Amino acid sequence: MNRERFPGLAQDGWARLDAPGGSQPVDAAIEAMGVFMQSGAMANEGGKFKASDQVDTLMHEARAAIGQLLGGDPRGVVFGQSMTTLTLAFSAAVGRTLAEGDEIVCTRLDHDANVAPWLIAAARAGATVRFAEPERDSLELPVSAIEAVVNENTRWVAVTGASNAVGTVPDLEAIAAAVHAAGARVYVDAVHAVPHRRIDAAALGLDAVGCSAYKWFGPHLSMLWARPELLEELRPDKLRPSPDVVPLRWETGTPSFEGVAGAVAAARYVLEAGYDAIREYESGLMARMVDGLGSIPSVTLYGAARDRTPTAMFNIEGRRPDEVAEALAADKVAVWHGNYYAYELERFLGLEPGGAVRAGLVHYNDEEDVDRLLTGLEQL
């Protein structure tokens, strides 16, 4: 599906099953970055000359495009270096509103970028962090797991839109409803979700969402969306002369405008490709991979959520994860090993410090990629 749109796949004959750690950029994003950098518009915002006007126009278009991608008001779109950086800034601002006795809920299913920032903010405020745990066998995260730890002291719940390790997709709409019923707010790490699932913040009832363009075929740039009134309410760290209006007061320093141009092109590509088509294609590849892994007796596959992205985490009996990854790399099959920052989940499963192997598919992968993985594992 659209494999020809990704120039990096044609370079060296690798089966790229490493997309959960960073996807290949689509041709439109590559072109958009080059066009911007050659346009003479390398200026800053707010000036009275043509190049600055072009940047202002770009940022207006970019907020609209990301707002459309995430289903949120464009006035709530903030650009930054990484989802980790943005979440650290957001959680720090939230932390200033917390007091002793307040609680934040995180989950054992999340990337540490949606855990550690909240631990830091809570520690500074004297607040408490409680953890929701997934079901041990399926690694699903039902709304009941959130409800079990939310109470009248809960102020925020930080939850994944999709696990970057095992692909579990929680029911965000139900979780958001339960969180709001308790009088709290919800922050979603959608980094792994956006390449595979439509995140409609308004329809799901989300308060804030973080994601990264390089996970959905764009450049290394990230964005935070939050309800504009929430961005108004919270006070982030900022330089004194920098704008104090929303969303600009949340953007520290000069953004990568060429990166923004690439992210706009990538967002438009994903929307044009269509999430229904992406999901249908990926589901077929995932079934092929899971069936193949299940047919190899020495493979232990972790997680069996009913709704999950095409992401598989596994180990081979008698082989270290790094040893498996190295052997596959010798056959030009790229996978990740370790914990990929899913630190709480790996500890929950007793896999630290070695972790596990992860193979992740996106819609530019094909059956040959899957078969090369399975063949390499069978040889091990």
C-alpha positions in Angstrom: 0.0 0.0 0.0 1.7 3.2 -1.3 5.2 1.6 -0.8 6.5 3.6 -3.7 5.8 6.8 -1.8 8.7 6.1 0.6 12.1 6.6 -1.0 14.1 5.2 2.0 12.7 1.7 1.4 14.4 1.4 -1.9 17.9 2.2 -0.7 19.4 -1.0 0.7 17.1 -4.0 0.7 16.2 -4.0 4.4 12.9 -5.3 5.7 12.1 -2.3 7.9 10.1 -3.6 10.9 11.4 -0.8 13.1 8.6 1.8 12.5 7.5 2.0 16.1 10.8 3.6 16.8 10.6 5.9 13.8 9.0 5.5 10.3 10.4 6.3 6.9 9.3 9.7 5.6 6.8 10.0 2.8 8.0 11.7 -0.4 5.6 14.7 0.1 7.2 15.5 3.4 10.7 15.3 2.0 9.8 17.5 -0.8 8.0 20.0 1.3 11.0 20.5 3.6 13.3 21.1 0.6 10.9 23.5 -1.0 10.5 25.5 2.1 14.3 25.7 2.7 14.8 26.9 -0.9 12.0 29.4 -0.9 13.7 32.2 0.9 11.2 32.0 3.7 13.8 31.1 6.4 12.8 33.8 8.7 11.0 34.1 12.0 7.4 34.9 12.8 5.8 38.3 13.3 7.9 40.5 11.0 6.8 43.1 8.5 8.5 41.6 5.5 7.6 38.9 2.9 9.6 36.0 4.3 8.2 36.5 7.8 4.7 36.7 6.3 5.3 33.3 4.6 6.3 31.8 7.9 3.2 33.2 9.6 1.1 31.6 6.8 2.9 28.3 7.2 2.2 28.2 10.9 -1.5 29.1 10.4 -1.8 26.3 7.9 0.1 23.9 10.1 -2.1 24.4 13.1 -5.1 23.8 10.9 -3.6 20.6 9.4 -2.6 19.1 12.8 -6.0 20.2 14.2 -7.7 18.2 11.5 -5.4 15.2 12.0 -6.1 15.1 15.8 -9.7 16.3 15.7 -9.1 19.4 17.8 -9.3 23.2 17.6 -6.2 24.6 15.7 -5.8 27.2 18.5 -4.7 24.3 20.8 -1.8 23.1 18.6 1.7 23.5 20.0 4.9 22.5 18.2 8.0 21.3 19.9 11.2 19.3 19.7 9.8 16.0 20.9 6.7 14.5 22.7 8.9 14.0 25.7 9.9 17.7 25.8 6.3 18.8 25.3 5.0 16.5 28.0 7.7 17.6 30.5 6.6 21.2 29.9 2.9 20.4 30.2 3.2 18.3 33.3 5.4 20.9 34.9 2.7 23.5 34.3 0.1 21.1 35.7 2.4 20.4 38.7 2.1 24.1 39.7 -1.6 23.6 40.2 -1.2 20.5 42.4 -1.2 20.3 46.2 -0.4 17.7 48.8 -3.1 15.1 48.7 -3.8 15.5 44.9 -3.3 12.4 42.8 -2.2 11.6 39.2 -2.9 8.3 37.5 -0.5 6.7 35.1 -0.5 3.2 33.5 1.9 0.3 33.4 1.2 0.2 29.6 2.7 3.6 28.7 6.0 4.7 27.2 8.0 6.4 30.0 7.5 9.8 28.3 4.0 9.6 29.7 5.0 8.4 33.1 8.3 10.0 34.2 7.2 13.6 33.6 4.2 13.0 35.8 6.3 11.4 38.5 8.6 14.4 38.5 5.7 16.9 38.6 4.0 15.0 41.4 7.1 14.7 43.5 7.7 18.5 43.3 4.1 19.2 44.3 3.9 16.6 47.1 1.2 14.8 45.1 0.8 11.0 44.7 1.0 8.9 41.5 -1.1 5.8 41.3 -0.9 3.1 38.6 -3.5 1.4 36.5 -2.4 -2.1 35.4 -3.3 -4.0 32.2 -4.8 -7.5 32.3 -1.7 -9.7 32.7 -2.4 -12.2 29.8 -4.1 -10.1 27.2 -2.4 -6.8 28.2 -5.6 -5.0 27.5 -6.3 -1.9 29.5 -10.1 -1.9 30.2 -11.8 1.2 31.6 -12.3 -0.7 34.8 -8.5 -0.7 35.4 -8.7 3.1 35.3 -11.8 3.3 37.5 -10.1 1.1 40.1 -7.5 3.8 40.8 -9.4 7.0 40.1 -11.0 8.8 43.1 -12.1 12.2 44.3 -8.4 13.2 44.7 -7.5 12.5 41.1 -6.6 15.5 39.0 -5.1 14.0 35.8 -5.0 10.6 34.2 -2.1 10.0 31.7 -2.8 7.1 29.3 -1.5 5.7 26.1 -3.5 5.9 22.8 -1.7 2.7 21.8 1.1 0.8 23.5 4.4 1.2 21.6 5.5 -2.2 22.9 2.5 -4.6 22.4 0.1 -2.4 20.4 -2.8 -2.5 22.8 -5.4 0.2 21.9 -7.4 1.3 25.0 -11.0 2.5 24.7 -10.1 6.2 25.0 -13.7 7.4 24.8 -14.8 5.2 27.7 -11.7 6.1 29.7 -12.2 9.9 29.1 -15.8 9.6 30.2 -14.8 7.8 33.4 -12.1 10.3 34.2 -14.3 13.3 33.6 -17.1 11.7 35.8 -14.5 11.7 38.6 -13.8 15.4 38.0 -10.3 14.8 36.5 -8.7 15.4 33.1 -7.0 13.1 30.6 -3.7 13.4 28.8 -3.1 10.9 26.0 0.2 9.8 24.5 -0.8 9.2 20.9 2.7 8.8 19.4 2.2 5.2 18.5 -1.5 5.5 17.8 -1.6 8.2 15.1 0.1 6.1 12.4 -2.6 3.4 12.8 -5.8 4.9 14.4 -7.8 8.0 14.0 -7.5 10.1 17.1 -10.4 12.5 17.2 -9.8 14.5 20.4 -13.2 16.2 20.3 -15.2 13.1 19.7 -13.3 11.1 22.2 -13.5 13.8 24.9 -9.8 14.2 25.4 -8.2 17.2 27.2 -4.7 16.9 25.8 -2.8 14.8 23.2 0.8 14.5 22.4 2.3 12.9 19.2 5.4 13.0 16.9 5.5 13.4 13.1 8.4 11.1 12.6 6.2 8.2 13.7 3.7 9.0 11.0 6.0 9.5 8.0 7.2 13.0 8.7 10.3 14.7 10.1 11.6 14.7 13.7 9.1 17.2 15.1 6.3 16.8 17.7 3.1 18.5 18.6 0.9 18.8 21.6 -2.8 19.5 21.3 -4.8 20.7 24.3 -8.1 22.5 24.8 -7.4 26.2 24.2 -9.0 27.1 27.5 -6.7 24.7 29.2 -3.6 26.2 27.6 -4.9 29.6 28.8 -5.4 28.3 32.3 -1.9 26.7 32.7 1.3 28.8 32.9 4.4 27.2 31.2 7.9 28.4 31.6 8.8 31.0 29.0 11.1 33.9 28.2 10.0 37.3 29.3 9.8 39.0 25.8 8.2 36.0 24.1 4.4 36.1 23.3 2.1 35.5 26.1 -0.8 34.4 23.9 -2.0 30.9 23.4 -0.6 28.7 21.8 2.5 30.8 21.2 3.5 31.0 24.9 3.9 27.2 24.9 6.5 27.2 22.1 9.9 27.9 23.5 12.4 29.3 21.0 12.2 29.2 17.2 10.4 26.1 15.8 11.9 24.1 13.0 9.8 25.7 10.3 11.1 23.3 7.6 10.1 20.5 9.9 6.6 22.1 10.3 6.3 22.2 6.5 7.2 18.5 6.4 4.8 17.6 9.1 1.9 19.4 7.3 2.6 17.3 4.2 2.8 14.1 6.3 -0.5 14.9 8.0 -2.2 15.5 4.7 -0.8 12.3 3.3 -2.2 10.2 6.3 -5.6 11.8 6.0 -5.7 11.2 2.2 -4.5 7.6 2.6 -7.5 7.1 5.0 -7.5 5.4 8.3 -10.0 2.8 7.3 -7.8 1.7 4.4 -4.7 1.7 6.5 -6.3 -0.3 9.3 -7.7 -2.9 6.9 -4.3 -3.4 5.2 -2.4 -3.5 8.4 -4.8 -6.0 10.0 -4.0 -8.5 7.2 -0.2 -8.2 7.7 -0.6 -8.4 11.5 -2.6 -11.6 11.2 0.1 -13.1 9.0 2.8 -12.1 11.5 1.0 -13.3 14.6 0.0 -16.6 13.0 3.6 -17.1 11.9 5.1 -16.3 15.4 2.5 -18.6 17.0 3.7 -21.5 14.7 7.3 -21.3 16.1 7.3 -23.4 19.3 10.2 -21.5 21.0 8.5 -18.1 20.6 6.7 -16.4 23.4 4.4 -13.6 22.2 3.3 -11.0 24.7 -0.2 -9.6 24.7 -3.4 -10.5 22.8 -5.6 -7.4 23.0 -8.7 -7.5 20.8 -7.8 -4.1 19.4 -4.1 -3.5 18.8 -1.8 -1.9 16.3 0.4 -4.2 14.1 3.1 -4.5 16.7 4.4 -7.7 18.2 6.7 -8.1 21.2 8.2 -11.5 21.7 11.2 -13.6 23.0 12.8 -16.8 21.8 13.6 -19.5 24.3 17.3 -19.7 24.9 18.1 -16.5 23.0 18.7 -13.0 24.4 16.7 -10.2 22.7 19.8 -8.4 21.6 21.2 -11.7 20.1 17.9 -12.2 18.1 18.0 -8.6 16.8 21.6 -8.9 15.8 21.0 -12.2 14.0 18.0 -10.7 12.1 20.1 -7.7 11.2 22.6 -9.9 9.6 19.8 -10.9 7.2 18.8 -7.2 6.8 15.7 -7.4 8.9 15.4 -4.4 11.3 13.7 -4.9 14.6 14.1 -3.4 18.1 15.2 -5.1 21.3 15.2 -4.0 24.9 12.4 -2.0 26.6 11.9 0.8 24.0 11.1 3.0 27.0 8.0 0.9 27.8 9.7 0.6 31.2 6.7 0.0 33.4 5.4 -2.7 31.1 8.7 -4.6 30.9 8.9 -4.5 34.7 5.3 -5.6 35.0 6.1 -8.6 32.9 9.4 -9.4 34.6 11.4 -8.8 31.5 13.9 -6.2 32.8 16.8 -5.8 32.2 17.0 -7.7 28.9 13.5 -6.8 27.6 12.1 -8.4 24.5 12.2 -8.2 20.7 9.7 -5.9 18.9 8.6 -6.0 15.3 6.3 -3.3 14.2 4.5 -2.9 10.9 3.0 0.2 9.1 1.2 0.4 5.8 4.4 0.6 3.7 5.4 -2.9 4.8 4.3 -5.9 2.8 4.0 -9.7 3.1 7.6 -10.2 2.0 8.8 -8.2 5.0 6.8 -10.4 7.4 8.0 -13.6 5.8 11.6 -12.5 6.0 11.1 -12.0 9.8 9.5 -15.4 10.2 12.2 -17.1 8.1 15.0 -15.5 10.2 13.3 -16.6 13.4 12.8 -20.1 12.2 16.5 -20.3 11.4 17.3 -19.3 15.0 
